[in-house]
Amino acid sequence: MIGTIVKVVVDRPLGTYHPKHKDIYYSVNYGYIPGVMAPDGEEQDAYILGVAQPVETFVGKVVAIIHRFDDVEEKWVVAPEGVSFTKEEIMRQVAFQEQYFCTEIRM
């Protein structure tokens, strides 16, 4: 999956709050990949890194997968082509949500 170009539909744009957990602020765009089903029965979730403004959709490259040891799903990390991040940079940007899980970043 890493290296694949995907389209992400953003349902939680940068600058918004989680619909159920009002204390979770989205400091990055977050959405799902239409047509790709995840183990939780929903479409695959994805963080978009490297985009500094809210967007509705985004086409980019899967640069990492965040594996959650204590959840049934993984989160994909999507970035503009040619942009890369270290594991530490990724975790820093997604910690607002991933801090609640035991995770590993796979690249």
PDB file as gemmi writes it, atoms N, CA and C in Angstrom:
CRYST1    1.000    1.000    1.000  90.00  90.00  90.00 P 1                      
ATOM      1  N   MET A   1       0.818  -1.195   0.000  1.00  0.00           N  
ATOM      2  CA  MET A   1       0.000   0.000   0.000  1.00  0.00           C  
ATOM      3  C   MET A   1       0.869   1.270   0.000  1.00  0.00           C  
ATOM      4  N   ILE A   2       1.973   1.222   0.722  1.00  0.00           N  
ATOM      5  CA  ILE A   2       2.856   2.384   0.757  1.00  0.00           C  
ATOM      6  C   ILE A   2       3.371   2.657  -0.658  1.00  0.00           C  
ATOM      7  N   GLY A   3       3.306   3.917  -1.058  1.00  0.00           N  
ATOM      8  CA  GLY A   3       3.718   4.317  -2.394  1.00  0.00           C  
ATOM      9  C   GLY A   3       2.561   4.443  -3.367  1.00  0.00           C  
ATOM     10  N   THR A   4       1.380   3.984  -2.968  1.00  0.00           N  
ATOM     11  CA  THR A   4       0.194   4.055  -3.816  1.00  0.00           C  
ATOM     12  C   THR A   4      -0.373   5.472  -3.834  1.00  0.00           C  
ATOM     13  N   ILE A   5      -0.845   5.904  -4.984  1.00  0.00           N  
ATOM     14  CA  ILE A   5      -1.523   7.202  -5.101  1.00  0.00           C  
ATOM     15  C   ILE A   5      -3.009   6.970  -4.819  1.00  0.00           C  
ATOM     16  N   VAL A   6      -3.572   7.761  -3.909  1.00  0.00           N  
ATOM     17  CA  VAL A   6      -4.970   7.609  -3.507  1.00  0.00           C  
ATOM     18  C   VAL A   6      -5.667   8.962  -3.460  1.00  0.00           C  
ATOM     19  N   LYS A   7      -6.984   8.908  -3.527  1.00  0.00           N  
ATOM     20  CA  LYS A   7      -7.805  10.105  -3.334  1.00  0.00           C  
ATOM     21  C   LYS A   7      -8.439  10.001  -1.956  1.00  0.00           C  
ATOM     22  N   VAL A   8      -8.310  11.084  -1.179  1.00  0.00           N  
ATOM     23  CA  VAL A   8      -8.896  11.148   0.155  1.00  0.00           C  
ATOM     24  C   VAL A   8     -10.044  12.153   0.133  1.00  0.00           C  
ATOM     25  N   VAL A   9     -11.198  11.730   0.630  1.00  0.00           N  
ATOM     26  CA  VAL A   9     -12.323  12.630   0.832  1.00  0.00           C  
ATOM     27  C   VAL A   9     -12.246  13.085   2.285  1.00  0.00           C  
ATOM     28  N   VAL A  10     -12.148  14.373   2.497  1.00  0.00           N  
ATOM     29  CA  VAL A  10     -11.937  14.920   3.843  1.00  0.00           C  
ATOM     30  C   VAL A  10     -13.281  15.160   4.516  1.00  0.00           C  
ATOM     31  N   ASP A  11     -13.489  14.474   5.640  1.00  0.00           N  
ATOM     32  CA  ASP A  11     -14.704  14.711   6.419  1.00  0.00           C  
ATOM     33  C   ASP A  11     -14.415  15.411   7.741  1.00  0.00           C  
ATOM     34  N   ARG A  12     -13.137  15.574   8.048  1.00  0.00           N  
ATOM     35  CA  ARG A  12     -12.729  16.346   9.220  1.00  0.00           C  
ATOM     36  C   ARG A  12     -11.566  17.250   8.807  1.00  0.00           C  
ATOM     37  N   PRO A  13     -11.897  18.416   8.281  1.00  0.00           N  
ATOM     38  CA  PRO A  13     -10.852  19.318   7.786  1.00  0.00           C  
ATOM     39  C   PRO A  13      -9.979  19.878   8.904  1.00  0.00           C  
ATOM     40  N   LEU A  14      -8.789  20.251   8.532  1.00  0.00           N  
ATOM     41  CA  LEU A  14      -7.870  20.952   9.425  1.00  0.00           C  
ATOM     42  C   LEU A  14      -8.627  22.114  10.075  1.00  0.00           C  
ATOM     43  N   GLY A  15      -8.491  22.257  11.387  1.00  0.00           N  
ATOM     44  CA  GLY A  15      -9.133  23.368  12.095  1.00  0.00           C  
ATOM     45  C   GLY A  15     -10.499  23.046  12.672  1.00  0.00           C  
ATOM     46  N   THR A  16     -10.942  21.781  12.554  1.00  0.00           N  
ATOM     47  CA  THR A  16     -12.252  21.408  13.102  1.00  0.00           C  
ATOM     48  C   THR A  16     -12.068  20.481  14.308  1.00  0.00           C  
ATOM     49  N   TYR A  17     -13.184  20.171  14.947  1.00  0.00           N  
ATOM     50  CA  TYR A  17     -13.176  19.283  16.110  1.00  0.00           C  
ATOM     51  C   TYR A  17     -13.891  17.977  15.794  1.00  0.00           C  
ATOM     52  N   HIS A  18     -13.507  16.931  16.490  1.00  0.00           N  
ATOM     53  CA  HIS A  18     -14.129  15.615  16.346  1.00  0.00           C  
ATOM     54  C   HIS A  18     -15.625  15.734  16.653  1.00  0.00           C  
ATOM     55  N   PRO A  19     -16.466  15.091  15.848  1.00  0.00           N  
ATOM     56  CA  PRO A  19     -17.911  15.245  16.061  1.00  0.00           C  
ATOM     57  C   PRO A  19     -18.427  14.696  17.394  1.00  0.00           C  
ATOM     58  N   LYS A  20     -17.763  13.693  17.954  1.00  0.00           N  
ATOM     59  CA  LYS A  20     -18.211  13.110  19.228  1.00  0.00           C  
ATOM     60  C   LYS A  20     -17.330  13.507  20.405  1.00  0.00           C  
ATOM     61  N   HIS A  21     -16.047  13.650  20.163  1.00  0.00           N  
ATOM     62  CA  HIS A  21     -15.081  13.981  21.220  1.00  0.00           C  
ATOM     63  C   HIS A  21     -14.622  15.421  21.010  1.00  0.00           C  
ATOM     64  N   LYS A  22     -15.342  16.341  21.570  1.00  0.00           N  
ATOM     65  CA  LYS A  22     -15.149  17.773  21.292  1.00  0.00           C  
ATOM     66  C   LYS A  22     -13.783  18.320  21.723  1.00  0.00           C  
ATOM     67  N   ASP A  23     -13.025  17.544  22.481  1.00  0.00           N  
ATOM     68  CA  ASP A  23     -11.696  17.995  22.893  1.00  0.00           C  
ATOM     69  C   ASP A  23     -10.612  17.629  21.872  1.00  0.00           C  
ATOM     70  N   ILE A  24     -10.970  16.871  20.835  1.00  0.00           N  
ATOM     71  CA  ILE A  24      -9.986  16.494  19.813  1.00  0.00           C  
ATOM     72  C   ILE A  24     -10.071  17.475  18.652  1.00  0.00           C  
ATOM     73  N   TYR A  25      -9.013  18.267  18.516  1.00  0.00           N  
ATOM     74  CA  TYR A  25      -8.898  19.296  17.479  1.00  0.00           C  
ATOM     75  C   TYR A  25      -8.046  18.754  16.335  1.00  0.00           C  
ATOM     76  N   TYR A  26      -8.545  18.840  15.121  1.00  0.00           N  
ATOM     77  CA  TYR A  26      -7.824  18.336  13.957  1.00  0.00           C  
ATOM     78  C   TYR A  26      -6.840  19.372  13.441  1.00  0.00           C  
ATOM     79  N   SER A  27      -5.559  19.111  13.702  1.00  0.00           N  
ATOM     80  CA  SER A  27      -4.494  20.008  13.259  1.00  0.00           C  
ATOM     81  C   SER A  27      -3.986  19.615  11.869  1.00  0.00           C  
ATOM     82  N   VAL A  28      -4.564  18.555  11.301  1.00  0.00           N  
ATOM     83  CA  VAL A  28      -4.297  18.138   9.925  1.00  0.00           C  
ATOM     84  C   VAL A  28      -5.639  17.743   9.303  1.00  0.00           C  
ATOM     85  N   ASN A  29      -5.683  17.675   7.988  1.00  0.00           N  
ATOM     86  CA  ASN A  29      -6.891  17.178   7.306  1.00  0.00           C  
ATOM     87  C   ASN A  29      -6.981  15.668   7.514  1.00  0.00           C  
ATOM     88  N   TYR A  30      -8.212  15.178   7.676  1.00  0.00           N  
ATOM     89  CA  TYR A  30      -8.439  13.763   7.966  1.00  0.00           C  
ATOM     90  C   TYR A  30      -9.678  13.315   7.219  1.00  0.00           C  
ATOM     91  N   GLY A  31      -9.602  12.156   6.623  1.00  0.00           N  
ATOM     92  CA  GLY A  31     -10.760  11.673   5.889  1.00  0.00           C  
ATOM     93  C   GLY A  31     -10.663  10.197   5.586  1.00  0.00           C  
ATOM     94  N   TYR A  32     -11.230   9.803   4.451  1.00  0.00           N  
ATOM     95  CA  TYR A  32     -11.281   8.390   4.096  1.00  0.00           C  
ATOM     96  C   TYR A  32     -11.026   8.221   2.601  1.00  0.00           C  
ATOM     97  N   ILE A  33     -10.670   6.995   2.234  1.00  0.00           N  
ATOM     98  CA  ILE A  33     -10.382   6.668   0.854  1.00  0.00           C  
ATOM     99  C   ILE A  33     -11.586   5.905   0.299  1.00  0.00           C  
ATOM    100  N   PRO A  34     -12.360   6.538  -0.584  1.00  0.00           N  
ATOM    101  CA  PRO A  34     -13.568   5.902  -1.101  1.00  0.00           C  
ATOM    102  C   PRO A  34     -13.282   4.556  -1.774  1.00  0.00           C  
ATOM    103  N   GLY A  35     -14.102   3.578  -1.437  1.00  0.00           N  
ATOM    104  CA  GLY A  35     -13.994   2.276  -2.077  1.00  0.00           C  
ATOM    105  C   GLY A  35     -12.976   1.335  -1.477  1.00  0.00           C  
ATOM    106  N   VAL A  36     -12.173   1.800  -0.521  1.00  0.00           N  
ATOM    107  CA  VAL A  36     -11.199   0.929   0.144  1.00  0.00           C  
ATOM    108  C   VAL A  36     -11.739   0.648   1.543  1.00  0.00           C  
ATOM    109  N   MET A  37     -12.114  -0.597   1.785  1.00  0.00           N  
ATOM    110  CA  MET A  37     -12.721  -0.959   3.059  1.00  0.00           C  
ATOM    111  C   MET A  37     -11.649  -1.343   4.079  1.00  0.00           C  
ATOM    112  N   ALA A  38     -11.852  -0.879   5.298  1.00  0.00           N  
ATOM    113  CA  ALA A  38     -10.939  -1.159   6.406  1.00  0.00           C  
ATOM    114  C   ALA A  38     -11.519  -2.294   7.259  1.00  0.00           C  
ATOM    115  N   PRO A  39     -10.726  -2.863   8.154  1.00  0.00           N  
ATOM    116  CA  PRO A  39     -11.209  -3.962   9.002  1.00  0.00           C  
ATOM    117  C   PRO A  39     -12.401  -3.609   9.897  1.00  0.00           C  
ATOM    118  N   ASP A  40     -12.639  -2.323  10.135  1.00  0.00           N  
ATOM    119  CA  ASP A  40     -13.781  -1.938  10.975  1.00  0.00           C  
ATOM    120  C   ASP A  40     -15.088  -1.884  10.184  1.00  0.00           C  
ATOM    121  N   GLY A  41     -15.034  -2.230   8.881  1.00  0.00           N  
ATOM    122  CA  GLY A  41     -16.230  -2.227   8.057  1.00  0.00           C  
ATOM    123  C   GLY A  41     -16.545  -0.886   7.423  1.00  0.00           C  
ATOM    124  N   GLU A  42     -15.739   0.115   7.705  1.00  0.00           N  
ATOM    125  CA  GLU A  42     -15.896   1.453   7.125  1.00  0.00           C  
ATOM    126  C   GLU A  42     -14.790   1.661   6.093  1.00  0.00           C  
ATOM    127  N   GLU A  43     -14.894   2.752   5.334  1.00  0.00           N  
ATOM    128  CA  GLU A  43     -13.835   3.046   4.373  1.00  0.00           C  
ATOM    129  C   GLU A  43     -12.556   3.460   5.106  1.00  0.00           C  
ATOM    130  N   GLN A  44     -11.425   3.183   4.475  1.00  0.00           N  
ATOM    131  CA  GLN A  44     -10.109   3.384   5.086  1.00  0.00           C  
ATOM    132  C   GLN A  44      -9.873   4.842   5.462  1.00  0.00           C  
ATOM    133  N   ASP A  45      -9.517   5.075   6.727  1.00  0.00           N  
ATOM    134  CA  ASP A  45      -9.214   6.425   7.212  1.00  0.00           C  
ATOM    135  C   ASP A  45      -7.803   6.833   6.829  1.00  0.00           C  
ATOM    136  N   ALA A  46      -7.616   8.151   6.666  1.00  0.00           N  
ATOM    137  CA  ALA A  46      -6.298   8.657   6.289  1.00  0.00           C  
ATOM    138  C   ALA A  46      -6.059  10.052   6.847  1.00  0.00           C  
ATOM    139  N   TYR A  47      -4.844  10.265   7.323  1.00  0.00           N  
ATOM    140  CA  TYR A  47      -4.364  11.599   7.680  1.00  0.00           C  
ATOM    141  C   TYR A  47      -3.697  12.166   6.442  1.00  0.00           C  
ATOM    142  N   ILE A  48      -3.862  13.459   6.214  1.00  0.00           N  
ATOM    143  CA  ILE A  48      -3.170  14.142   5.125  1.00  0.00           C  
ATOM    144  C   ILE A  48      -2.134  15.066   5.755  1.00  0.00           C  
ATOM    145  N   LEU A  49      -0.872  14.821   5.467  1.00  0.00           N  
ATOM    146  CA  LEU A  49       0.207  15.665   5.983  1.00  0.00           C  
ATOM    147  C   LEU A  49       0.812  16.459   4.825  1.00  0.00           C  
ATOM    148  N   GLY A  50       1.377  17.614   5.145  1.00  0.00           N  
ATOM    149  CA  GLY A  50       2.025  18.428   4.121  1.00  0.00           C  
ATOM    150  C   GLY A  50       1.090  19.370   3.396  1.00  0.00           C  
ATOM    151  N   VAL A  51      -0.134  19.530   3.905  1.00  0.00           N  
ATOM    152  CA  VAL A  51      -1.113  20.458   3.326  1.00  0.00           C  
ATOM    153  C   VAL A  51      -1.546  21.385   4.453  1.00  0.00           C  
ATOM    154  N   ALA A  52      -1.277  22.671   4.317  1.00  0.00           N  
ATOM    155  CA  ALA A  52      -1.447  23.616   5.424  1.00  0.00           C  
ATOM    156  C   ALA A  52      -2.781  24.345   5.463  1.00  0.00           C  
ATOM    157  N   GLN A  53      -3.729  23.955   4.602  1.00  0.00           N  
ATOM    158  CA  GLN A  53      -5.041  24.597   4.631  1.00  0.00           C  
ATOM    159  C   GLN A  53      -6.113  23.511   4.553  1.00  0.00           C  
ATOM    160  N   PRO A  54      -7.335  23.813   5.017  1.00  0.00           N  
ATOM    161  CA  PRO A  54      -8.417  22.833   4.918  1.00  0.00           C  
ATOM    162  C   PRO A  54      -8.727  22.522   3.453  1.00  0.00           C  
ATOM    163  N   VAL A  55      -8.968  21.254   3.152  1.00  0.00           N  
ATOM    164  CA  VAL A  55      -9.330  20.842   1.798  1.00  0.00           C  
ATOM    165  C   VAL A  55     -10.538  19.906   1.870  1.00  0.00           C  
ATOM    166  N   GLU A  56     -11.233  19.759   0.757  1.00  0.00           N  
ATOM    167  CA  GLU A  56     -12.382  18.846   0.692  1.00  0.00           C  
ATOM    168  C   GLU A  56     -11.974  17.467   0.175  1.00  0.00           C  
ATOM    169  N   THR A  57     -11.044  17.462  -0.773  1.00  0.00           N  
ATOM    170  CA  THR A  57     -10.481  16.218  -1.300  1.00  0.00           C  
ATOM    171  C   THR A  57      -8.997  16.436  -1.533  1.00  0.00           C  
ATOM    172  N   PHE A  58      -8.274  15.328  -1.648  1.00  0.00           N  
ATOM    173  CA  PHE A  58      -6.834  15.432  -1.856  1.00  0.00           C  
ATOM    174  C   PHE A  58      -6.350  14.160  -2.536  1.00  0.00           C  
ATOM    175  N   VAL A  59      -5.488  14.316  -3.522  1.00  0.00           N  
ATOM    176  CA  VAL A  59      -4.843  13.173  -4.168  1.00  0.00           C  
ATOM    177  C   VAL A  59      -3.368  13.224  -3.805  1.00  0.00           C  
ATOM    178  N   GLY A  60      -2.887  12.135  -3.217  1.00  0.00           N  
ATOM    179  CA  GLY A  60      -1.494  12.084  -2.794  1.00  0.00           C  
ATOM    180  C   GLY A  60      -1.012  10.654  -2.640  1.00  0.00           C  
ATOM    181  N   LYS A  61       0.191  10.528  -2.113  1.00  0.00           N  
ATOM    182  CA  LYS A  61       0.842   9.228  -1.987  1.00  0.00           C  
ATOM    183  C   LYS A  61       0.779   8.741  -0.543  1.00  0.00           C  
ATOM    184  N   VAL A  62       0.496   7.451  -0.366  1.00  0.00           N  
ATOM    185  CA  VAL A  62       0.549   6.839   0.966  1.00  0.00           C  
ATOM    186  C   VAL A  62       2.025   6.721   1.344  1.00  0.00           C  
ATOM    187  N   VAL A  63       2.431   7.451   2.401  1.00  0.00           N  
ATOM    188  CA  VAL A  63       3.836   7.464   2.810  1.00  0.00           C  
ATOM    189  C   VAL A  63       4.090   6.638   4.065  1.00  0.00           C  
ATOM    190  N   ALA A  64       3.017   6.265   4.772  1.00  0.00           N  
ATOM    191  CA  ALA A  64       3.173   5.467   5.985  1.00  0.00           C  
ATOM    192  C   ALA A  64       1.829   4.875   6.379  1.00  0.00           C  
ATOM    193  N   ILE A  65       1.890   3.861   7.212  1.00  0.00           N  
ATOM    194  CA  ILE A  65       0.689   3.261   7.792  1.00  0.00           C  
ATOM    195  C   ILE A  65       0.871   3.264   9.299  1.00  0.00           C  
ATOM    196  N   ILE A  66      -0.133   3.762   9.994  1.00  0.00           N  
ATOM    197  CA  ILE A  66      -0.103   3.757  11.450  1.00  0.00           C  
ATOM    198  C   ILE A  66      -0.883   2.528  11.903  1.00  0.00           C  
ATOM    199  N   HIS A  67      -0.164   1.573  12.444  1.00  0.00           N  
ATOM    200  CA  HIS A  67      -0.785   0.344  12.934  1.00  0.00           C  
ATOM    201  C   HIS A  67      -1.139   0.524  14.400  1.00  0.00           C  
ATOM    202  N   ARG A  68      -2.388   0.276  14.721  1.00  0.00           N  
ATOM    203  CA  ARG A  68      -2.854   0.350  16.107  1.00  0.00           C  
ATOM    204  C   ARG A  68      -2.921  -1.061  16.681  1.00  0.00           C  
ATOM    205  N   PHE A  69      -2.153  -1.300  17.731  1.00  0.00           N  
ATOM    206  CA  PHE A  69      -2.147  -2.612  18.363  1.00  0.00           C  
ATOM    207  C   PHE A  69      -3.417  -2.856  19.174  1.00  0.00           C  
ATOM    208  N   ASP A  70      -4.072  -1.786  19.599  1.00  0.00           N  
ATOM    209  CA  ASP A  70      -5.242  -1.914  20.462  1.00  0.00           C  
ATOM    210  C   ASP A  70      -6.533  -1.453  19.783  1.00  0.00           C  
ATOM    211  N   ASP A  71      -6.592  -1.595  18.458  1.00  0.00           N  
ATOM    212  CA  ASP A  71      -7.769  -1.234  17.693  1.00  0.00           C  
ATOM    213  C   ASP A  71      -7.802  -2.134  16.452  1.00  0.00           C  
ATOM    214  N   VAL A  72      -8.950  -2.241  15.806  1.00  0.00           N  
ATOM    215  CA  VAL A  72      -9.061  -3.124  14.642  1.00  0.00           C  
ATOM    216  C   VAL A  72      -8.613  -2.475  13.345  1.00  0.00           C  
ATOM    217  N   GLU A  73      -8.396  -1.172  13.373  1.00  0.00           N  
ATOM    218  CA  GLU A  73      -8.071  -0.502  12.119  1.00  0.00           C  
ATOM    219  C   GLU A  73      -6.689   0.141  12.133  1.00  0.00           C  
ATOM    220  N   GLU A  74      -6.209   0.425  10.925  1.00  0.00           N  
ATOM    221  CA  GLU A  74      -4.973   1.174  10.729  1.00  0.00           C  
ATOM    222  C   GLU A  74      -5.352   2.508  10.100  1.00  0.00           C  
ATOM    223  N   LYS A  75      -4.487   3.470  10.232  1.00  0.00           N  
ATOM    224  CA  LYS A  75      -4.675   4.772   9.593  1.00  0.00           C  
ATOM    225  C   LYS A  75      -3.563   4.937   8.566  1.00  0.00           C  
ATOM    226  N   TRP A  76      -3.927   5.393   7.390  1.00  0.00           N  
ATOM    227  CA  TRP A  76      -2.933   5.654   6.360  1.00  0.00           C  
ATOM    228  C   TRP A  76      -2.503   7.109   6.446  1.00  0.00           C  
ATOM    229  N   VAL A  77      -1.256   7.369   6.107  1.00  0.00           N  
ATOM    230  CA  VAL A  77      -0.721   8.725   6.077  1.00  0.00           C  
ATOM    231  C   VAL A  77      -0.455   9.059   4.609  1.00  0.00           C  
ATOM    232  N   VAL A  78      -1.112  10.119   4.138  1.00  0.00           N  
ATOM    233  CA  VAL A  78      -1.035  10.517   2.731  1.00  0.00           C  
ATOM    234  C   VAL A  78      -0.395  11.906   2.657  1.00  0.00           C  
ATOM    235  N   ALA A  79       0.494  12.090   1.703  1.00  0.00           N  
ATOM    236  CA  ALA A  79       1.200  13.367   1.541  1.00  0.00           C  
ATOM    237  C   ALA A  79       1.331  13.688   0.052  1.00  0.00           C  
ATOM    238  N   PRO A  80       1.625  14.955  -0.253  1.00  0.00           N  
ATOM    239  CA  PRO A  80       1.879  15.295  -1.660  1.00  0.00           C  
ATOM    240  C   PRO A  80       3.068  14.486  -2.186  1.00  0.00           C  
ATOM    241  N   GLU A  81       3.014  14.146  -3.470  1.00  0.00           N  
ATOM    242  CA  GLU A  81       4.137  13.428  -4.070  1.00  0.00           C  
ATOM    243  C   GLU A  81       5.411  14.238  -3.906  1.00  0.00           C  
ATOM    244  N   GLY A  82       6.504  13.554  -3.579  1.00  0.00           N  
ATOM    245  CA  GLY A  82       7.789  14.217  -3.404  1.00  0.00           C  
ATOM    246  C   GLY A  82       8.023  14.751  -2.005  1.00  0.00           C  
ATOM    247  N   VAL A  83       7.017  14.662  -1.122  1.00  0.00           N  
ATOM    248  CA  VAL A  83       7.169  15.133   0.250  1.00  0.00           C  
ATOM    249  C   VAL A  83       7.329  13.918   1.155  1.00  0.00           C  
ATOM    250  N   SER A  84       8.311  13.972   2.050  1.00  0.00           N  
ATOM    251  CA  SER A  84       8.519  12.843   2.956  1.00  0.00           C  
ATOM    252  C   SER A  84       8.607  13.340   4.392  1.00  0.00           C  
ATOM    253  N   PHE A  85       8.368  12.420   5.301  1.00  0.00           N  
ATOM    254  CA  PHE A  85       8.410  12.711   6.735  1.00  0.00           C  
ATOM    255  C   PHE A  85       9.112  11.569   7.444  1.00  0.00           C  
ATOM    256  N   THR A  86       9.743  11.863   8.567  1.00  0.00           N  
ATOM    257  CA  THR A  86      10.290  10.815   9.413  1.00  0.00           C  
ATOM    258  C   THR A  86       9.153  10.266  10.279  1.00  0.00           C  
ATOM    259  N   LYS A  87       9.386   9.123  10.894  1.00  0.00           N  
ATOM    260  CA  LYS A  87       8.388   8.560  11.808  1.00  0.00           C  
ATOM    261  C   LYS A  87       8.074   9.538  12.936  1.00  0.00           C  
ATOM    262  N   GLU A  88       9.101  10.213  13.422  1.00  0.00           N  
ATOM    263  CA  GLU A  88       8.923  11.178  14.511  1.00  0.00           C  
ATOM    264  C   GLU A  88       8.062  12.359  14.070  1.00  0.00           C  
ATOM    265  N   GLU A  89       8.308  12.859  12.853  1.00  0.00           N  
ATOM    266  CA  GLU A  89       7.502  13.969  12.334  1.00  0.00           C  
ATOM    267  C   GLU A  89       6.041  13.552  12.163  1.00  0.00           C  
ATOM    268  N   ILE A  90       5.830  12.343  11.666  1.00  0.00           N  
ATOM    269  CA  ILE A  90       4.462  11.857  11.504  1.00  0.00           C  
ATOM    270  C   ILE A  90       3.778  11.768  12.860  1.00  0.00           C  
ATOM    271  N   MET A  91       4.421  11.142  13.826  1.00  0.00           N  
ATOM    272  CA  MET A  91       3.794  10.971  15.138  1.00  0.00           C  
ATOM    273  C   MET A  91       3.496  12.312  15.788  1.00  0.00           C  
ATOM    274  N   ARG A  92       4.377  13.265  15.615  1.00  0.00           N  
ATOM    275  CA  ARG A  92       4.151  14.596  16.187  1.00  0.00           C  
ATOM    276  C   ARG A  92       2.879  15.224  15.597  1.00  0.00           C  
ATOM    277  N   GLN A  93       2.652  15.022  14.315  1.00  0.00           N  
ATOM    278  CA  GLN A  93       1.500  15.637  13.662  1.00  0.00           C  
ATOM    279  C   GLN A  93       0.180  14.910  13.912  1.00  0.00           C  
ATOM    280  N   VAL A  94       0.238  13.617  14.225  1.00  0.00           N  
ATOM    281  CA  VAL A  94      -1.000  12.859  14.442  1.00  0.00           C  
ATOM    282  C   VAL A  94      -1.245  12.530  15.907  1.00  0.00           C  
ATOM    283  N   ALA A  95      -0.376  12.995  16.788  1.00  0.00           N  
ATOM    284  CA  ALA A  95      -0.495  12.681  18.217  1.00  0.00           C  
ATOM    285  C   ALA A  95      -1.794  13.173  18.831  1.00  0.00           C  
ATOM    286  N   PHE A  96      -2.392  14.207  18.263  1.00  0.00           N  
ATOM    287  CA  PHE A  96      -3.652  14.733  18.800  1.00  0.00           C  
ATOM    288  C   PHE A  96      -4.705  13.627  18.904  1.00  0.00           C  
ATOM    289  N   GLN A  97      -4.619  12.619  18.039  1.00  0.00           N  
ATOM    290  CA  GLN A  97      -5.570  11.505  18.075  1.00  0.00           C  
ATOM    291  C   GLN A  97      -4.896  10.185  18.443  1.00  0.00           C  
ATOM    292  N   GLU A  98      -3.697   9.958  17.938  1.00  0.00           N  
ATOM    293  CA  GLU A  98      -3.024   8.674  18.160  1.00  0.00           C  
ATOM    294  C   GLU A  98      -2.494   8.512  19.587  1.00  0.00           C  
ATOM    295  N   GLN A  99      -2.443   9.596  20.362  1.00  0.00           N  
ATOM    296  CA  GLN A  99      -1.976   9.493  21.743  1.00  0.00           C  
ATOM    297  C   GLN A  99      -2.851   8.567  22.578  1.00  0.00           C  
ATOM    298  N   TYR A 100      -4.059   8.296  22.123  1.00  0.00           N  
ATOM    299  CA  TYR A 100      -4.991   7.451  22.858  1.00  0.00           C  
ATOM    300  C   TYR A 100      -4.848   5.967  22.514  1.00  0.00           C  
ATOM    301  N   PHE A 101      -3.916   5.647  21.627  1.00  0.00           N  
ATOM    302  CA  PHE A 101      -3.742   4.271  21.165  1.00  0.00           C  
ATOM    303  C   PHE A 101      -2.270   3.851  21.281  1.00  0.00           C  
ATOM    304  N   CYS A 102      -2.059   2.550  21.277  1.00  0.00           N  
ATOM    305  CA  CYS A 102      -0.705   1.986  21.220  1.00  0.00           C  
ATOM    306  C   CYS A 102      -0.419   1.759  19.741  1.00  0.00           C  
ATOM    307  N   THR A 103       0.506   2.537  19.176  1.00  0.00           N  
ATOM    308  CA  THR A 103       0.698   2.517  17.732  1.00  0.00           C  
ATOM    309  C   THR A 103       2.136   2.258  17.318  1.00  0.00           C  
ATOM    310  N   GLU A 104       2.267   1.924  16.050  1.00  0.00           N  
ATOM    311  CA  GLU A 104       3.563   1.770  15.408  1.00  0.00           C  
ATOM    312  C   GLU A 104       3.426   2.341  14.001  1.00  0.00           C  
ATOM    313  N   ILE A 105       4.413   3.101  13.578  1.00  0.00           N  
ATOM    314  CA  ILE A 105       4.387   3.666  12.220  1.00  0.00           C  
ATOM    315  C   ILE A 105       5.210   2.776  11.319  1.00  0.00           C  
ATOM    316  N   ARG A 106       4.581   2.330  10.237  1.00  0.00           N  
ATOM    317  CA  ARG A 106       5.255   1.478   9.261  1.00  0.00           C  
ATOM    318  C   ARG A 106       5.488   2.272   7.993  1.00  0.00           C  
ATOM    319  N   MET A 107       6.738   2.220   7.498  1.00  0.00           N  
ATOM    320  CA  MET A 107       7.095   2.998   6.307  1.00  0.00           C  
ATOM    321  C   MET A 107       7.773   2.084   5.291  1.00  0.00           C  
TER     322      MET A 107                                                      
END                                                                             
